[in-house]
Structure formats: structure tokens, C-alpha cells
Amino acid sequence: MYLCKDLHTEGKLRAVKVVRRVDRYSEAARIEARLLREVNDADPRQRSLSVRFYESFTHRGHVCLVFDALGPSLYHYLKKNQYSPLPLYCV
């Protein structure tokens, strides 16, 4: 995940998930994007607890998915905490 400024929305922060240019990963990312669009379309008032998905695009063959930036990634959280298991209240 990358944290980026969205120049189309006055610099709001967005999280961009970049999926490696491997056929099976790219296909899975396209399916994920389609499902996330369906979830967003079913919740026009944004009342669900699902992360907001904005768009997908391809950059140099890598599929990229754009989301609201909610905080550090799970990987960075685990790395910062020496890969300790998540506390039960977080699960």
C-alpha cells in the first residue's frame, strides 16, 4: 500500500494497493475491484463499515486499487510490534 494525495479532491489522502504484474494476481485484483464496486453501489449513503473504494487502474502492467486512507497497514502494524499477535479486542 502507498499513501498518496488525490489531486482530484484537493489533496485528500488515499491508500493505493499495487498488485504485482502476475497474471493470477492481476485477475484476482480485477475481481476484487468489481466486488468492491458492487459493495459501494449497494451502499450509496456510505453507512456500512466497508472501506470506501474509489477506482482501479493499471500502471506499467500492475493493477492499482484506490481506497480511503484509514491508517497504517496491517503489515506495518505487525512489523512495528515485532510481529506479535493482534490483541483480541482488535479482531
C-alpha positions in Angstrom: 0.0 0.0 0.0 1.1 3.5 -0.7 -0.2 6.7 0.8 -0.9 9.3 -1.9 -2.5 12.7 -2.3 -5.5 12.7 -4.6 -5.1 15.7 -6.8 -8.7 15.4 -8.0 -10.0 16.0 -4.5 -7.9 18.9 -3.1 -5.1 16.6 -1.9 -7.1 14.2 0.3 -5.1 11.2 1.3 -5.8 7.9 -0.4 -4.3 4.4 0.0 -3.2 2.8 -3.2 -2.9 -1.0 -3.3 -0.5 -2.1 -6.0 -0.8 -5.7 -7.2 2.2 -7.2 -8.8 2.2 -7.8 -12.5 1.5 -11.6 -12.3 -1.5 -12.9 -14.3 -3.2 -14.7 -11.4 -2.7 -11.8 -9.0 -3.9 -9.3 -11.6 -7.0 -11.3 -12.3 -7.8 -11.6 -8.6 -7.3 -7.8 -8.2 -9.8 -7.1 -11.1 -12.3 -9.4 -9.4 -11.7 -7.6 -6.1 -12.3 -4.2 -7.8 -15.6 -5.5 -9.3 -16.8 -6.8 -6.0 -15.8 -3.6 -4.2 -17.7 -1.5 -6.8 -20.8 -3.7 -6.2 -20.5 -3.1 -2.4 -20.2 0.7 -2.9 -23.1 0.7 -5.3 -25.3 -1.1 -2.7 -24.4 1.5 -0.1 -24.8 4.9 -1.7 -25.1 6.7 1.7 -21.9 5.1 3.0 -23.4 3.6 6.1 -21.7 0.3 6.0 -18.4 -0.4 7.7 -16.8 -1.3 4.5 -13.7 0.7 3.4 -14.5 3.1 0.6 -13.2 2.0 -2.8 -12.8 4.7 -5.4 -11.2 3.3 -8.6 -8.8 0.9 -10.2 -6.3 1.5 -12.9 -3.3 -0.2 -14.5 0.2 1.3 -14.2 3.0 -0.4 -16.1 1.0 -3.6 -16.0 0.4 -3.5 -12.3 -3.3 -3.3 -11.2 -3.8 -0.5 -8.7 -6.8 -0.1 -6.3 -7.6 3.2 -4.6 -9.2 3.4 -1.2 -9.8 5.8 1.7 -6.6 6.0 3.8 -7.7 4.6 7.2 -4.4 4.3 9.0 -1.2 2.1 8.9 -1.4 -1.1 7.0 -1.7 -4.4 8.9 1.9 -5.3 7.8 3.3 -2.0 9.2 1.4 -2.5 12.5 2.7 -6.0 12.9 6.3 -5.0 12.0 6.2 -2.1 14.5 5.0 -4.6 17.2 7.7 -7.2 16.4 5.1 -9.4 14.7 3.2 -10.0 17.9 -0.3 -11.3 17.5 -3.1 -8.8 17.4 -4.9 -8.2 20.8 -8.2 -10.0 20.9 -10.2 -6.7 21.1 -8.8 -5.8 17.6 -10.0 -9.0 16.0 
